[in-house]
């Protein structure tokens, strides 16, 4: 039967013609994709473009050079809106112009959606939370959650920022006291320690969980969650699709542990909601509480329980590494600019005179220089005068500036929901740390940008830490 079919097919098809046809199609397709389209037919061809390479485009310099450097170089050379080439004739547009940013992120955001593969990668283990959903589902979640993230609801968390930073202060003081150097400093893995601090803070603020990772770094839960947040053990398919296919056994175990911790807290919280008489005065002031009580102002509906869990995980993913990396860059800049560090310390001390003065949101607002230092650390845009110089006072008189020249949290429907939280956390942590410590560079160490989920210093930041001058 099969033989018969094969003979019939052989008689009907001229294989050599088919092969020639296929080859011709391939040549035409490749010529169009690699040369004709990018050079003559692309709607982007009128944009300033760098040197054209049909195979690797600009990818080689992007991989080879320090992160962000090729982007800045191109923006300077080709202007605020330019085209560059991806692999195999693919094209990308680089935008560094405030009005164009507004157009893309806000006015016409529906035309510029994040590619689905990025959404999946962002939300590897919280696919139903804000980072993992899109379209109407995302809009519905934001409508319910936006009001929860207002300043009034976050104010009480500044106390937590201060308390956990004081744990780090104690930890570093112990190291200083244990040091044998006569110069009064100790070289510390600052970035690693800040990572533990922001884990402790986000654990407590997100769902009142105490990781206690500064005091107990080797604790199983801390280790598991830290590895999970770094994506360790997740396979490429897990990172791309969000599914657990091919993920290591350890990864699956860590996820189960993490889910259980969050589920237990939610179950206890629900029990209390149903039995309000058992709630004492200490209702947890955390994001979980805000998420569980948030309601759509039109329909009165809240978020389903599974989504609540995913939101808590999302806050952990979105709020831990971002702030610890931001704080690492900030301390690195302070160590490079002793004048900025001195001024910051004296302005902090003028408002928070004693080491034990309770830090509050209102007091943080009374130290404008602190906010300028934080913002200058997060600024990357070239759309500023003398853009490569670290100059916090450029943020004085900020209100007259076009908001689209400063976009660390982007803007529009996907703007960072935790931006106020993050700015308050970075200010509180910095204020407490500069009150106690002086930060100086370790001689001879040069840092480069490296792109992971965030832009990080490479190597990991290590600084000389000593007692702050009186
Ligand atoms: C310096 C610290 C931070 C920076 C620079 C930052 C930056 C960003 C950026 C750029 C986005 C948009 C990502 C995208 O859609 O492409 C984002 C989203 C988000 N961030 Fe932050 N973030 C920070 C801290 C935080 C903190 C502390 C939290 C939580 C408490 C948080 C929660 C979120 C959430 C939930 C989203 C998703 C919003 C959505 O898609 O609707 N972030 N963040």
Boltz pocket constraint, residues with backbone or C-beta under 6 A from the ligand:
constraints:
  - pocket:
      binder: B
      contacts: [[A, 114], [A, 130], [A, 131], [A, 133], [A, 142], [A, 314], [A, 315], [A, 318], [A, 319], [A, 320], [A, 322], [A, 323], [A, 326], [A, 407], [A, 408], [A, 409], [A, 410], [A, 413], [A, 414], [A, 415], [A, 416], [A, 417], [A, 418], [A, 419], [A, 421], [A, 422]]
      max_distance: 6.0
